[in-house]
């Protein structure tokens, strides 16, 4: 059969492409061969929401910086993202290009073919087939056999990102050049090349030939081409409300102080808008001095009233207050990164929402009204806020940044960028692939008072420390700084007394709550677990669950859950305290494996890290109190 690179049966949506068909990734083509994606083409007909290119690039650069920092913490002086633009380059953002993909270009790869005849088994490297002319797979050059020949499914991969086909040796010690592969063993290290002429055995191994590879160990790992570690995609899911109004606000030099001040309650929503819109006024010095005297004297209400009347926002005063509260210079990059994190949730709250109070007001009949009046009690019993609501059109952008091989983290492998040209005449750049969508989502804020009690009961932090910080959310911001809340979600819990332990446990609680609710929603929403995803707002102690654009489709399913059985979903999450693999799972894995809390890769934002049913239900020995403990 002649090779045909165009196959209409390979139609995929953009979400599937960025999960399974990224550049450098291999896949089993429906035409019967193994292919490798070499490039993603721009979607010239894309008419979806406009994307703030600068925002996406800055988020990608922040992701790369975190990857590098984590790598340096593991090996001092290392660079685990060597092919990305360097932090010292002031024009680093110019080296990036954001692409919304619409086409996938691939090639047959690897071109190492094995003869299917039992008496032959010859393995050779074939030439690139010409589309519409050359048959694939080709005839065996040793015996002429055609039927059943297929590509060798094994490849070599290195932690620097280099990959190679499993080429046969060029010759044996006696000069013979034809080989078969003995892969009957259960371990790659026991595979052998066998000379078809003299039977001489040779080991199956390959060394990394990447000239920029910084690893001293050049040994490449043999893998099945479709193995999970052969190509590990890395990216970010962003709630990205991109409007002209918001873009203008973010370019305002007062944006950082305004966001942080709004989050701390120093300014109102109206003051935030006036400040970021540039509508400030000159205030007489005597008014400014009077306000400061009142505040020094403890007359805060009077000072607040005078401030609201004469000076909607005094910028220097706001910066001072924010700096003292958070310990940050509002002009620093760290402060701006923190403002970006906090503003994300604020923008979500400004979207069109449907909450429990409105359901109660607009109930169609007494039975529905009685149902909705039960919702707040059920949510409170589960430690969820009564502000739980439906966001009708949550703008979500997945940004594919790079990939790694043979490992999932900076401790294990390098982060490799996607490089290419968006057009023939354009220069080569670091490409970021974006998938913007809109989806209805259920937003679950967590009860902050209950979180505080949970942390105090588990000796993670004292009540006085939380009070001094202004509450658990402010305490968390002090601990995390401008990271994204996942930086401390280590795979291994920090040792007792380690300063990262309280944040690690708090993030684990939020992550475990999200997974438990998502699992319950998969039962009552009509979606499977693979078709739902989470989005965590760690700084605001909230999470959202939304359809991720997978194979399932159920229009309005999330709204139906809110209107008809939110109480059943929450109760299911609280009552489902068991696992198929208990008691072993609860004792040895802290209640987190694929039979309970762990979710498919498409559903989890954080690679199933830092999950534990102990966070929710307590430890078997009673040493740790669960969030859903009735005594909390």
C-alpha positions in Angstrom: 0.0 0.0 0.0 1.4 3.4 -1.0 2.3 5.8 1.8 -0.3 8.5 2.2 0.6 11.3 4.7 -2.9 12.8 4.4 -5.5 10.7 6.1 -9.0 12.1 6.7 -9.6 9.5 9.4 -7.0 11.2 11.6 -9.2 14.3 12.3 -8.7 15.5 16.0 -9.8 18.5 17.9 -7.2 20.9 19.3 -7.4 19.6 22.8 -6.5 16.1 21.7 -3.7 17.4 19.5 -2.0 19.2 22.5 -2.4 16.1 24.6 -1.3 13.4 22.2 0.1 15.0 19.0 2.8 17.5 20.0 6.0 18.0 18.0 8.5 15.3 18.7 5.8 12.9 19.9 5.2 9.6 18.2 1.8 7.9 17.7 0.3 4.9 16.0 -1.2 6.2 12.8 -4.5 4.7 11.6 -2.9 4.0 8.2 -0.9 1.3 10.0 2.5 2.8 10.7 4.2 4.7 13.5 4.6 8.4 12.9 6.3 11.4 14.6 4.8 14.9 14.7 7.3 17.3 13.2 5.4 20.5 13.4 2.0 22.1 14.3 0.7 24.6 11.8 -1.2 27.8 12.7 -5.0 27.7 12.6 -5.6 30.4 10.0 -9.4 30.3 10.4 -9.4 30.5 14.2 -12.2 32.9 15.3 -12.2 32.2 19.1 -11.4 34.6 21.9 -8.4 36.9 21.4 -5.4 36.0 23.4 -3.2 38.4 25.4 0.1 37.3 23.9 2.3 39.1 26.4 0.4 37.5 29.3 0.9 34.0 27.9 4.6 34.6 27.2 5.2 35.9 30.7 3.4 32.9 32.2 5.5 30.6 30.1 8.7 32.4 31.1 7.7 32.1 34.8 7.1 28.4 34.3 10.6 28.0 32.8 12.2 30.0 35.7 10.5 27.7 38.2 11.8 24.6 36.3 15.3 26.0 36.3 15.2 26.9 40.0 13.9 23.5 41.0 16.8 21.9 38.9 19.4 24.1 40.6 18.0 23.1 44.0 18.6 19.5 43.0 22.0 20.0 41.3 23.8 23.3 42.1 24.7 25.3 39.0 22.7 23.2 36.6 20.4 24.5 33.9 17.4 22.1 33.4 16.0 24.3 30.5 19.2 25.0 28.5 17.5 25.6 25.1 15.0 28.2 26.4 15.9 31.9 26.3 18.0 32.8 29.3 16.8 34.9 32.2 19.6 37.4 31.7 18.3 38.2 28.2 16.3 41.5 28.5 14.6 40.7 25.2 13.8 37.1 26.1 10.1 37.6 25.5 10.8 38.5 21.9 12.1 35.0 21.3 8.7 33.5 21.9 5.7 33.1 19.5 2.2 32.0 20.5 0.5 29.7 18.0 -3.1 28.4 18.0 -2.5 25.1 16.1 -4.8 23.9 13.4 -2.7 21.5 11.4 -0.4 18.6 12.3 2.5 17.6 10.1 4.1 14.2 10.6 6.5 11.8 9.1 7.1 8.0 9.3 9.4 7.5 12.3 11.3 5.5 13.2 12.2 4.0 9.8 13.7 0.9 11.4 11.7 -2.1 10.0 11.6 -5.7 11.1 10.9 -8.6 8.7 7.8 -10.6 9.8 9.0 -14.0 8.5 9.8 -16.4 11.3 13.0 -17.7 9.6 14.3 -14.2 8.9 13.5 -11.4 11.3 16.0 -9.0 9.6 16.0 -5.5 11.0 17.1 -2.7 8.7 16.8 1.1 8.3 14.5 1.9 5.4 14.5 5.0 3.2 11.9 7.8 3.5 8.9 6.7 1.4 7.7 9.0 -1.3 4.0 9.9 -0.9 1.8 8.1 -3.3 4.7 6.2 -4.8 6.6 4.0 -2.4 4.9 1.1 -0.5 5.1 1.1 3.3 6.3 -1.0 4.9 8.9 -2.0 2.3 10.0 -5.4 1.3 12.7 -7.1 3.4 16.2 -6.7 1.7 17.3 -10.0 3.1 14.4 -12.4 2.0 12.1 -10.2 0.0 9.2 -10.7 2.3 6.5 -8.0 2.4 3.4 -9.2 4.3 3.5 -8.3 8.0 6.6 -6.2 8.0 6.4 -3.4 10.5 8.4 -0.7 12.2 10.4 -1.5 15.3 8.4 -0.1 18.2 11.4 0.6 20.5 13.4 3.9 20.7 16.2 5.4 22.8 15.6 8.5 24.9 17.9 10.6 27.0 17.0 13.0 29.9 18.4 16.0 27.9 15.5 15.4 25.4 17.5 13.6 22.7 15.8 10.6 21.1 16.9 8.0 18.5 15.6 5.0 16.7 16.9 1.6 17.9 19.3 1.2 15.0 20.9 -2.2 14.4 24.7 -2.3 14.6 26.7 -1.4 11.5 28.6 -4.7 11.6 29.6 -7.5 13.9 33.3 -8.2 14.9 33.6 -10.5 11.8 32.3 -7.8 9.4 28.8 -9.1 8.8 26.1 -6.4 8.4 22.7 -8.1 8.8 21.1 -8.4 12.2 17.9 -9.6 13.9 16.7 -8.5 17.3 16.2 -11.0 20.1 13.6 -9.2 22.3 12.1 -12.3 24.0 13.4 -11.3 27.4 11.2 -9.3 29.8 13.8 -6.6 30.4 15.4 -4.2 27.9 18.9 -4.9 29.3 18.6 -8.5 28.2 17.7 -7.7 24.6 20.4 -8.7 22.1 21.2 -8.0 18.5 22.1 -11.3 16.7 24.2 -11.5 13.6 22.2 -13.4 10.9 25.4 -14.7 9.4 27.5 -15.9 12.3 25.1 -15.6 15.3 27.4 -13.3 17.2 25.4 -11.4 19.9 25.7 -7.7 20.6 24.2 -5.6 23.4 21.3 -3.2 22.7 22.6 0.2 23.7 23.0 3.8 22.4 24.8 6.9 23.6 23.4 10.5 23.5 24.9 12.5 20.5 23.4 15.9 21.5 26.4 18.3 21.5 24.6 20.6 24.0 23.8 17.8 26.5 25.3 18.7 29.9 24.8 15.3 31.6 27.9 13.3 32.2 26.0 10.0 31.7 25.3 9.7 28.0 23.6 6.3 28.3 20.2 6.5 26.6 17.2 4.6 28.0 15.4 2.1 25.7 11.7 2.6 25.7 8.5 1.6 23.8 7.9 4.6 21.5 4.5 5.2 23.1 5.7 4.9 26.7 4.5 7.6 29.1 8.1 8.8 29.7 9.1 8.8 26.0 7.5 12.3 25.6 6.1 14.1 28.7 4.3 17.3 27.7 4.5 20.2 30.1 2.3 23.3 30.1 -0.1 25.5 32.1 -3.9 25.7 32.3 -4.8 29.4 32.6 -8.0 31.1 33.5 -7.4 33.9 31.0 -10.1 36.6 30.8 -8.6 38.5 27.9 -10.4 41.8 27.1 -9.1 45.2 25.9 -10.2 46.7 29.3 -8.2 44.1 31.3 -5.1 44.4 29.0 -5.2 48.2 29.5 -5.4 47.8 33.3 -2.5 45.4 33.4 -0.3 47.8 31.5 -1.0 50.5 34.2 2.1 50.9 36.5 -0.3 51.0 39.4 -1.8 47.7 38.6 0.3 45.6 41.0 -0.4 47.8 44.0 -4.1 48.0 43.1 -4.6 44.3 42.8 -2.8 43.6 46.1 -4.6 46.4 47.8 -8.0 45.1 46.6 -7.1 41.6 47.8 -6.1 42.8 51.2 -9.3 44.9 51.5 -7.4 48.2 51.5 -9.4 49.5 48.6 -12.9 48.7 47.2 -13.7 47.3 43.8 -14.7 50.8 42.7 -11.4 52.3 43.9 -9.6 49.5 42.1 -11.2 50.4 38.8 -10.6 54.1 39.2 -7.0 53.5 40.1 -6.2 51.1 37.2 -8.2 53.3 34.8 -6.0 56.2 35.8 -8.7 58.3 37.4 -6.8 59.6 40.4 -7.0 63.1 41.9 -4.7 65.5 43.6 -5.4 65.8 47.3 -4.4 68.7 49.6 -1.5 67.9 51.9 -3.6 68.9 55.0 -6.2 66.2 54.2 -3.5 63.6 53.8 -1.9 64.6 57.1 -5.3 64.5 58.9 -6.0 61.0 57.7 -2.6 59.8 58.9 -3.0 61.4 62.3 -6.4 59.7 62.7 -4.9 56.3 61.8 -2.1 56.8 64.2 -4.6 57.6 67.0 -6.6 54.4 66.2 -9.6 56.3 64.6 -9.7 54.0 61.7 -13.4 54.5 60.8 -13.1 58.2 60.7 -9.9 58.0 58.7 -11.6 55.6 56.2 -14.6 58.0 55.8 -12.3 61.0 55.2 -10.2 59.0 52.7 -13.3 57.9 50.8 -14.5 61.5 50.5 -11.3 63.3 49.6 -8.9 60.8 48.2 -10.3 57.6 46.6 -6.8 56.2 46.5 -3.5 57.7 47.7 -1.0 55.7 45.8 2.0 56.1 48.1 -0.1 55.2 51.2 -1.5 52.1 49.4 2.0 50.9 48.4 3.2 51.3 52.0 0.2 49.4 53.4 0.6 46.6 50.9 4.3 46.4 51.4 4.0 46.1 55.1 1.2 43.6 54.9 2.9 41.3 52.5 6.6 42.1 52.9 7.0 42.9 49.2 8.1 45.8 47.2 5.2 46.6 45.0 7.5 47.5 42.2 9.3 44.1 42.1 8.8 41.3 39.7 7.8 39.1 42.6 5.0 41.4 43.6 3.7 41.6 40.0 3.8 37.8 39.8 1.8 37.6 43.0 -0.7 40.2 41.6 -1.2 38.1 38.5 -2.0 35.1 40.6 -4.5 36.9 42.8 -6.1 38.8 39.9 -7.0 35.6 38.2 -9.5 34.7 40.8 -10.8 38.2 40.9 -11.5 38.1 37.2 -13.4 34.9 37.6 -15.6 36.5 40.3 -16.5 39.2 37.8 -17.8 36.7 35.3 -21.5 35.8 35.0 -22.3 33.5 37.8 -25.3 31.5 39.2 -25.2 31.0 42.9 -27.4 29.5 45.6 -29.1 32.8 46.7 -30.3 33.3 43.1 -31.5 29.7 42.9 -33.5 30.3 46.1 -35.0 33.5 44.8 -36.0 32.1 41.4 -37.1 28.6 42.5 -39.9 27.4 40.2 -41.9 25.5 42.9 -41.9 24.9 46.7 -40.0 21.6 46.3 -37.1 23.3 44.5 -37.0 26.1 47.0 -36.8 23.5 49.8 -34.0 21.8 48.0 -32.0 25.0 47.6 -32.5 26.0 51.2 -30.8 22.7 52.1 -27.7 23.5 50.0 -26.0 26.0 52.4 -26.2 23.4 55.2 -24.8 20.6 53.1 -22.0 22.8 51.8 -21.1 24.1 55.3 -21.0 20.5 56.7 -18.5 19.6 53.9 -16.3 22.7 54.7 -17.3 24.4 51.4 -18.4 28.0 51.2 -22.0 28.9 50.5 -20.6 31.0 47.7 -20.2 27.9 45.6 -21.6 28.7 42.2 -21.7 28.0 38.4 -19.6 30.1 36.1 -21.4 30.0 32.8 -18.5 30.7 30.4 -15.2 30.2 32.1 -12.4 31.2 29.7 -9.7 28.6 29.8 -6.4 28.5 27.9 -4.1 25.5 27.9 -0.6 26.6 27.0 1.9 23.9 25.8 5.4 25.1 26.8 7.7 22.1 26.2 8.4 18.5 27.0 10.8 16.2 28.8 11.9 12.6 28.2 12.6 9.8 30.7 11.3 11.9 33.5 8.5 14.2 34.7 10.3 16.8 36.9 13.4 19.0 36.9 15.1 16.5 39.2 14.8 13.9 36.5 15.1 15.6 33.1 15.5 18.8 31.1 12.6 20.9 29.8 12.9 21.1 26.0 11.2 23.8 23.9 9.2 23.6 20.7 11.3 25.4 18.0 10.1 26.3 14.6 8.9 29.0 12.1 5.3 30.1 12.0 5.8 30.9 8.3 8.6 30.2 5.7 9.9 33.8 5.9 9.7 34.1 9.7 12.8 33.6 11.9 12.9 30.4 14.1 11.5 31.0 17.5 10.5 29.2 20.7 6.8 28.3 20.1 4.1 28.2 22.6 0.9 26.3 21.6 -2.3 27.7 22.9 -5.8 26.1 23.1 -8.4 28.6 24.2 -11.9 27.4 25.1 -14.9 28.4 27.2 -16.7 26.0 29.5 -19.2 26.1 32.2 -17.6 25.3 35.6 -18.6 24.7 39.1 -16.6 27.0 41.5 -16.0 25.7 45.0 -14.5 28.2 47.5 -13.4 26.5 50.7 -14.5 27.5 54.2 -11.5 29.4 55.5 -12.4 29.2 59.2 -12.7 25.4 58.9 -9.3 25.3 57.1 -7.8 27.4 60.0 -9.2 25.0 62.6 -7.9 22.0 60.6 -4.4 23.4 60.5 -4.4 24.3 64.2 -5.8 20.8 65.2 -3.0 19.1 63.2 -0.3 21.3 64.8 0.7 22.8 61.4 0.4 26.4 62.6 -0.8 28.2 65.7 -4.0 30.2 65.9 -2.0 33.2 67.0 0.2 33.0 63.9 -2.9 32.9 61.6 -4.4 35.8 63.5 -1.3 37.9 63.3 -1.1 37.3 59.6 -4.7 38.4 59.1 -6.2 35.0 58.4 -5.2 31.8 56.6 -5.2 33.3 53.1 -2.9 36.1 54.1 -0.7 33.6 55.9 -0.5 31.4 52.8 0.5 34.4 50.6 3.3 35.2 53.0 4.5 31.6 52.8 4.2 31.1 49.0 5.2 34.5 47.7 4.9 34.8 43.9 4.9 31.1 43.1 1.8 29.3 41.7 0.9 27.2 44.8 2.3 24.1 43.2 6.0 24.8 43.9 5.7 23.2 47.4 3.5 20.3 46.4 6.5 17.9 46.7 6.0 14.3 45.9 7.5 13.5 49.3 6.1 15.2 52.4 8.7 17.5 54.0 10.0 16.3 57.3 8.4 17.4 60.6 9.6 20.9 61.5 10.5 21.7 57.9 9.2 25.3 57.1 7.5 24.0 53.9 5.4 21.4 55.7 2.4 23.5 56.6 2.0 24.8 53.1 2.5 21.4 51.6 -0.3 20.0 53.8 -2.6 22.9 53.1 -2.1 22.6 49.4 -2.6 18.8 49.7 -5.9 19.4 51.4 -7.1 21.7 48.6 -5.9 19.3 46.0 -7.5 16.3 47.7 -10.8 18.1 48.1 -10.8 19.0 44.4 -10.2 15.4 43.4 -12.9 14.0 45.7 -15.5 16.5 44.4 -14.5 15.8 40.8 -15.0 12.0 41.3 -18.4 12.7 42.7 -19.3 14.9 39.8 -18.3 12.2 37.4 -21.2 10.2 38.8 -23.9 12.8 38.7 -22.9 15.1 35.8 -22.9 12.7 32.8 -19.2 13.3 32.3 -16.5 10.7 32.8 -13.4 11.4 35.0 -11.3 11.7 31.8 -13.7 14.4 30.5 -13.5 16.6 33.6 -10.6 18.8 34.8 -9.7 20.8 37.8 -8.3 24.3 38.2 -6.9 25.3 41.6 -6.8 28.8 43.0 -4.4 28.1 45.9 -4.0 31.7 47.1 -7.8 32.0 47.4 -8.4 28.5 48.7 -10.8 27.6 45.9 -11.0 25.2 43.0 -13.1 24.8 39.9 -14.2 21.7 38.0 -15.1 22.0 34.3 -15.4 19.8 31.2 -12.1 19.6 29.4 -13.3 19.1 25.9 -12.8 15.3 25.9 -14.9 12.8 24.1 -18.0 13.2 26.3 -20.4 16.1 25.6 -23.4 17.1 27.7 -24.6 20.6 27.2 -25.6 22.3 30.4 -24.6 19.3 32.6 -22.9 21.5 35.2 -25.9 23.8 35.5 -28.1 20.7 35.9 -26.0 19.5 38.8 -26.3 22.9 40.5 -30.0 23.1 39.9 -31.0 19.5 40.8 -28.4 17.5 42.8 -25.5 19.6 44.2 -26.4 18.3 47.7 -26.1 14.7 46.4 -22.7 15.4 44.8 -21.3 16.9 48.0 -22.7 14.1 50.2 -21.3 11.5 47.8 -17.8 13.1 48.1 -18.0 13.2 52.0 -19.4 9.7 52.3 -17.0 8.0 49.8 -14.2 7.2 52.2 -13.2 3.8 50.9 -11.0 2.4 48.2 -10.9 -0.8 46.3 -7.4 -1.5 47.6 -8.1 -0.7 51.3 -6.9 -1.3 53.9 -3.5 -1.4 52.2 -4.1 1.9 50.3 -5.2 3.8 53.4 -2.3 2.6 55.4 0.7 2.5 53.0 -0.3 5.2 50.4 -2.2 7.5 52.8 -5.3 6.7 50.8 -4.2 7.9 47.4 -3.9 5.5 44.4 -5.8 4.9 41.1 -8.6 3.2 43.0 -9.5 6.4 44.8 -8.0 9.9 44.7 -5.7 9.6 41.7 -7.2 10.9 38.4 -6.2 10.6 34.7 -3.6 13.0 33.4 -6.3 15.0 31.5 -8.2 15.7 34.8 -5.4 16.6 37.2 -3.6 20.0 37.1 -0.7 18.8 39.3 0.2 15.3 38.2 -1.6 13.6 41.1 0.9 15.0 43.6 0.3 15.6 47.3 -3.0 13.7 47.6 -4.2 11.9 50.7 -7.5 10.7 52.1 -5.8 11.4 55.5 -6.4 15.1 54.7 -10.1 14.4 54.4 -10.9 11.6 56.7 -7.9 11.5 59.2 -5.2 8.9 59.6 -5.9 5.3 60.7 -4.0 5.8 63.9 -5.9 9.0 64.8 -2.7 11.1 64.8 -4.0 13.4 62.1 -7.5 15.0 62.0 -9.4 14.9 58.8 -11.0 18.0 57.3 -14.4 16.2 57.4 -14.0 15.1 61.0 -17.4 15.9 62.7 -15.5 17.4 65.7 -13.7 20.0 63.7 
